[in-house]
Amino acid sequence: MEMTIAIDGEEAVQVKHLQWKFRGNQSVTFSRAKVEVYWDVHDWLFSAGMRPALFVFRPIVLSSASAPAGAMLLDASPPPPTGFCLYLYAWKLE
């Protein structure tokens, strides 16, 4: 099984062997912004009934405060309180 996540019609994430990678994350660049995409589709694959999958889209904060002039560094710390995450629950129709 495979899964593809598209943002505005453009493929952002492709997961092969979904039965082994039913939870995971991947950084993607979208419109010159970095976004961390998390997914959990365990219940889609292994639970009976209508159970949701969870997809989380979290911006990666770029910090230039400690970087040399003209350079951008990825900040590994959590986003500031003004940041946001998009939580998307999806139900599989059979």
N, C-alpha and C positions, 0 to 999 in steps of 0.2 A: 504494500500500500504506500501511496505517496500523498503529500499534502503541499499545496501551493498557497501562499498568502500574497495577495496583490493589493497594492495601494494605488488608487486612481487608475486602475487597469494595468499597471505595470507590475510585473512579478518582482516581489521584494525578497521572499523567502521560499525556498524549495526544500522540503524534507523528504528524503528517500528513506525507506525502511521504517515507516511510521510506527509499526508494531514495536520497534525497539527504541524509538525516539519520540514517544508520545508526550513527553514533557521536555521543554528545552527553551533556549533563547538564542538570538542572533542579533548582532548590530547591523543596521542597514543605513544607507544614506538616501534621503528622500528630500528632493528640492533643496539641496545643499545643507540639509540639517541631518544630524545623526540621531537615530531612534533605536532604542533597544526593544525588540519584539520578543515577548515571552508567550509560550503556549502550553496548554495542558488539555489534551484530548483523550486522556485515559478513559473517562466514562463513556465517550463515544465508542470506544473499541471494546471495552471489557465489562460494561454494566448494561443490564437489561432496562428497558423502558426509556422514557424521554429524559435524558440527563444532559446538562449543558457542558460545553467545552468553554474554556476561559482563554481569552487572548488579551494581553496587556501591551500597550504601546507607551513607552516612557522616553521622553526626550533625554538625550545625553547632553549635559551642560558643558559648554566649551568655556574655558577660563583663560583669560589673557592677562590676569593680574600679575602672575608670577612668571609669565613668559617673556622672552626677549622681544624687542620691537618687531612687529610683522609676523610673529609666530603664534600659532594657536595650539593649545594642549588640551587633551581630554582630561577632564576632572573626574577621578574615580570615586569621589565622595558623592553621597546622595544629593539629589537636586535641592536647591533652596526651597523654602516654604512657598515661594511664588510659582514653583514648578507645578506640573500636573502630570497625570497618567490617564490614559483612556482605557477603561475596563470594558471589554466586549464579551458578553455571554452569547453563545450560539447553540441552537438546538438542531440536531440532525433529524431530517425528515426521512422516513423510510417508506 
